[in-house]
Amino acid sequence: MKRSAILFVLLLAPTCAYAQTAADDCSWEFAGKPRRAVKLRTAADGANYTNHNGGKPTSVSEWFAYTCTLSGGAQSYTAKATGSVSMNGYIFQVDERGIRTTQAFPDAVVPANCWMVERNKCQ
């Protein structure tokens, strides 16, 4: 019992010491190029970004309105996400069986038995 407790402490101590030295000032190096690019972007990089919602943060609930319709004695449902803001014109659904459909997608052939990620291209 003593040996296992000592072994546990010896294995745990380096982990705790490392956790205490973790940087909180964005000085960590990123292994992947995309994450590094995001970390090092400047204000000039975002100069041509579309300014949605007057520049205020937008939550997922502001991009989509969600509804859930129950049927079959509450044994079935259809969950629907209807787009707003820049997602206006998009409607996605999923049912209790996990069947995904796209009900509206600008300039695409709908309904489609998938969630479109691009015009007429399924995920």
C-alpha atoms as a printed R data frame, in Angstrom:
    type eleno elety resid chain resno       x      y       z
1   ATOM     1    CA   MET     A     1   0.000  0.000   0.000
2   ATOM     2    CA   LYS     A     2   2.792  2.407   0.914
3   ATOM     3    CA   ARG     A     3   4.643  1.633  -2.299
4   ATOM     4    CA   SER     A     4   1.592  2.316  -4.446
5   ATOM     5    CA   ALA     A     5   0.964  5.620  -2.638
6   ATOM     6    CA   ILE     A     6   4.588  6.677  -3.108
7   ATOM     7    CA   LEU     A     7   4.483  5.641  -6.762
8   ATOM     8    CA   PHE     A     8   1.268  7.626  -7.229
9   ATOM     9    CA   VAL     A     9   2.844 10.748  -5.691
10  ATOM    10    CA   LEU     A    10   5.973 10.365  -7.814
11  ATOM    11    CA   LEU     A    11   3.907 10.107 -10.978
12  ATOM    12    CA   LEU     A    12   1.531 12.913 -10.035
13  ATOM    13    CA   ALA     A    13   4.115 15.448  -8.830
14  ATOM    14    CA   PRO     A    14   5.659 16.199 -12.249
15  ATOM    15    CA   THR     A    15   2.197 16.679 -13.725
16  ATOM    16    CA   CYS     A    16   1.222 19.189 -11.027
17  ATOM    17    CA   ALA     A    17   4.501 21.056 -11.393
18  ATOM    18    CA   TYR     A    18   3.984 21.337 -15.147
19  ATOM    19    CA   ALA     A    19   0.408 22.551 -14.708
20  ATOM    20    CA   GLN     A    20   1.616 25.335 -12.416
21  ATOM    21    CA   THR     A    21   4.079 26.613 -15.023
22  ATOM    22    CA   ALA     A    22   1.541 26.792 -17.854
23  ATOM    23    CA   ALA     A    23   1.619 30.142 -19.622
24  ATOM    24    CA   ASP     A    24  -1.411 32.396 -19.387
25  ATOM    25    CA   ASP     A    25  -0.065 35.168 -21.572
26  ATOM    26    CA   CYS     A    26  -0.539 33.683 -25.091
27  ATOM    27    CA   SER     A    27   3.139 32.763 -25.308
28  ATOM    28    CA   TRP     A    28   2.519 29.087 -26.036
29  ATOM    29    CA   GLU     A    29   3.765 27.816 -29.362
30  ATOM    30    CA   PHE     A    30   1.182 26.150 -31.586
31  ATOM    31    CA   ALA     A    31   2.073 23.006 -33.498
32  ATOM    32    CA   GLY     A    32  -0.329 23.561 -36.401
33  ATOM    33    CA   LYS     A    33  -0.054 26.342 -38.978
34  ATOM    34    CA   PRO     A    34  -3.779 27.280 -38.935
35  ATOM    35    CA   ARG     A    35  -3.815 27.833 -35.165
36  ATOM    36    CA   ARG     A    36  -0.613 29.839 -35.377
37  ATOM    37    CA   ALA     A    37  -2.109 31.993 -38.132
38  ATOM    38    CA   VAL     A    38  -5.166 32.752 -35.983
39  ATOM    39    CA   LYS     A    39  -3.027 33.544 -32.963
40  ATOM    40    CA   LEU     A    40  -0.769 35.919 -34.892
41  ATOM    41    CA   ARG     A    41  -3.395 37.720 -36.972
42  ATOM    42    CA   THR     A    42  -3.459 41.498 -36.825
43  ATOM    43    CA   ALA     A    43  -6.247 44.060 -37.043
44  ATOM    44    CA   ALA     A    44  -5.297 44.645 -40.683
45  ATOM    45    CA   ASP     A    45  -5.940 40.945 -41.413
46  ATOM    46    CA   GLY     A    46  -9.577 41.445 -40.393
47  ATOM    47    CA   ALA     A    47 -10.092 44.743 -42.218
48  ATOM    48    CA   ASN     A    48 -12.266 43.128 -44.906
49  ATOM    49    CA   TYR     A    49 -14.328 40.914 -42.547
50  ATOM    50    CA   THR     A    50 -18.075 41.396 -42.738
51  ATOM    51    CA   ASN     A    51 -19.284 43.310 -39.696
52  ATOM    52    CA   HIS     A    52 -22.338 41.370 -38.472
53  ATOM    53    CA   ASN     A    53 -24.532 42.491 -35.602
54  ATOM    54    CA   GLY     A    54 -22.958 45.947 -35.471
55  ATOM    55    CA   GLY     A    55 -19.609 44.463 -34.433
56  ATOM    56    CA   LYS     A    56 -21.029 42.990 -31.222
57  ATOM    57    CA   PRO     A    57 -20.439 39.297 -30.411
58  ATOM    58    CA   THR     A    58 -23.069 36.971 -31.876
59  ATOM    59    CA   SER     A    59 -24.058 33.707 -30.201
60  ATOM    60    CA   VAL     A    60 -25.243 30.582 -32.003
61  ATOM    61    CA   SER     A    61 -28.787 31.303 -30.884
62  ATOM    62    CA   GLU     A    62 -28.606 34.612 -32.752
63  ATOM    63    CA   TRP     A    63 -27.579 32.854 -35.996
64  ATOM    64    CA   PHE     A    64 -30.329 30.226 -35.812
65  ATOM    65    CA   ALA     A    65 -33.778 29.971 -34.246
66  ATOM    66    CA   TYR     A    66 -34.464 26.463 -32.943
67  ATOM    67    CA   THR     A    67 -37.787 24.657 -32.743
68  ATOM    68    CA   CYS     A    68 -38.686 21.120 -31.765
69  ATOM    69    CA   THR     A    69 -41.964 19.520 -32.811
70  ATOM    70    CA   LEU     A    70 -43.153 16.406 -30.976
71  ATOM    71    CA   SER     A    71 -45.467 13.841 -32.566
72  ATOM    72    CA   GLY     A    72 -46.548 10.218 -32.162
73  ATOM    73    CA   GLY     A    73 -47.382 10.612 -28.488
74  ATOM    74    CA   ALA     A    74 -44.018 12.315 -27.882
75  ATOM    75    CA   GLN     A    75 -42.214  9.298 -29.378
76  ATOM    76    CA   SER     A    76 -40.992 11.245 -32.417
77  ATOM    77    CA   TYR     A    77 -39.645 14.710 -32.956
78  ATOM    78    CA   THR     A    78 -38.311 17.042 -35.602
79  ATOM    79    CA   ALA     A    79 -35.743 19.639 -34.554
80  ATOM    80    CA   LYS     A    80 -35.421 22.578 -36.921
81  ATOM    81    CA   ALA     A    81 -32.782 25.320 -37.152
82  ATOM    82    CA   THR     A    82 -33.919 28.362 -39.136
83  ATOM    83    CA   GLY     A    83 -31.172 30.803 -40.064
84  ATOM    84    CA   SER     A    84 -31.070 34.514 -39.311
85  ATOM    85    CA   VAL     A    85 -28.478 37.313 -39.580
86  ATOM    86    CA   SER     A    86 -26.151 36.179 -42.399
87  ATOM    87    CA   MET     A    87 -27.622 32.643 -42.253
88  ATOM    88    CA   ASN     A    88 -31.033 33.941 -43.346
89  ATOM    89    CA   GLY     A    89 -32.512 31.611 -45.966
90  ATOM    90    CA   TYR     A    90 -31.095 28.391 -44.483
91  ATOM    91    CA   ILE     A    91 -33.248 25.754 -42.760
92  ATOM    92    CA   PHE     A    92 -31.868 22.456 -41.436
93  ATOM    93    CA   GLN     A    93 -33.781 19.623 -39.751
94  ATOM    94    CA   VAL     A    94 -33.058 16.383 -37.910
95  ATOM    95    CA   ASP     A    95 -35.533 13.814 -36.579
96  ATOM    96    CA   GLU     A    96 -35.467 11.189 -33.822
97  ATOM    97    CA   ARG     A    97 -33.923  8.667 -36.228
98  ATOM    98    CA   GLY     A    98 -31.026 11.044 -36.923
99  ATOM    99    CA   ILE     A    99 -32.162 11.735 -40.484
100 ATOM   100    CA   ARG     A   100 -30.840 15.124 -41.540
101 ATOM   101    CA   THR     A   101 -32.495 17.274 -44.174
102 ATOM   102    CA   THR     A   102 -31.883 20.686 -45.664
103 ATOM   103    CA   GLN     A   103 -35.201 22.439 -46.206
104 ATOM   104    CA   ALA     A   104 -33.827 25.746 -47.499
105 ATOM   105    CA   PHE     A   105 -30.422 26.708 -48.876
106 ATOM   106    CA   PRO     A   106 -29.989 29.703 -51.208
107 ATOM   107    CA   ASP     A   107 -29.585 28.748 -54.887
108 ATOM   108    CA   ALA     A   108 -29.671 25.010 -54.117
109 ATOM   109    CA   VAL     A   109 -32.011 22.161 -54.989
110 ATOM   110    CA   VAL     A   110 -34.059 21.471 -51.850
111 ATOM   111    CA   PRO     A   111 -35.287 19.615 -49.928
112 ATOM   112    CA   ALA     A   112 -32.182 17.453 -49.689
113 ATOM   113    CA   ASN     A   113 -31.672 14.372 -47.526
114 ATOM   114    CA   CYS     A   114 -28.522 15.752 -45.904
115 ATOM   115    CA   TRP     A   115 -27.162 18.904 -44.333
116 ATOM   116    CA   MET     A   116 -25.673 20.956 -47.136
117 ATOM   117    CA   VAL     A   117 -22.362 22.626 -46.480
118 ATOM   118    CA   GLU     A   118 -22.169 24.264 -49.904
119 ATOM   119    CA   ARG     A   119 -24.713 24.739 -52.659
120 ATOM   120    CA   ASN     A   120 -25.860 21.200 -53.642
121 ATOM   121    CA   LYS     A   121 -22.995 19.615 -51.672
122 ATOM   122    CA   CYS     A   122 -23.807 17.420 -48.669
123 ATOM   123    CA   GLN     A   123 -21.812 16.916 -45.503
